[in-house]
């Protein structure tokens, strides 16, 4: 195929903050017989059924998005069905990493066959098939760092042409990826030869990482304070938002919950120490700082907390040394 029979365009606007609700838009275009068949199905549904069907479809793919609107249009002459949705996303940052949607390529193959008749018969492929995805993520100023600068992909494996490029410019991450079948079948030996590389590609998804220097926006703080933490890291994250908002006692409470869940977490102890220092409880702060340092001697929050305590005491040379 020279034109994709399935095309997806995703736009995420996270400029208000990486934790704040982000406007999320998707348009999925289907061409050819699948478009005709899907349109025939959708056009027969009652309004309530259609709404439920569209909600279920989008939820299955983007389960972290709260759907606001879903529509579809069909161009009979071109045999093109366009499914569109708008919503709001709470981006899923797992330990500071966010999976860029639709960035996956290839699959983990299982081409091995048991010995016997026709063991080396060719493998049939889904042909013709051509899918393309375009993703844009607008990020807060001076935010984005990639998990690693992904090397552009452009290669043919087991009868399928794989391509992917990722760029980051002016605060916008742009990803284009495609998979196009170029043959109806492949020889068994060629399938086996491609197995290792296919698995490697399937493991190389693209992620964004929150940099250590990132400062939360007002939208971030509001979103974090509205959360109900369920893990030590979540309590630490919310505690930092509270501390950044000048709410020391509430921050101390969250860091304390993090310590309960993970008593040997140096970040929970160090941040509780600095929160206590801000609150003026120097003795309690020093106890937490010492405990954090025993677990992680090079923890930077420990030095920062010691600098703050020295500064509050007017011991400026010691403060400078600690900072």
Buried (B, 14 or more C-beta within 10 A) or exposed (E): BEEBBBBBBBBBBBBBBBBBBBBBBBBBBBBBEEBBEBBEEBEEEEEEEBEEBBEEBBBEBBEEBEBEEBEBEBEEEEBBBBBBBBBBBBBEBEEBEBBBBBBBBBEEBEBEBEEEEEEEEBBEBEBBBBBBBBBBBBBBEEBBBBBEEBEEBEEBBBBBBBBBBBEBEEBBBEBBBBBBBBBEBBBBEBBBBBBEBBBEBBEBBBBBBBEEEBEBBEBBBBBBEEBEBEEBBBBBBBBBBBBBBEBBEBBBBBBBBBBEBBEEBBBBBBBBBBBBBBBEBBEBBBBBBEBBBEBBEEBEBBBBBBBBBBBBEEBEEBBEEBE
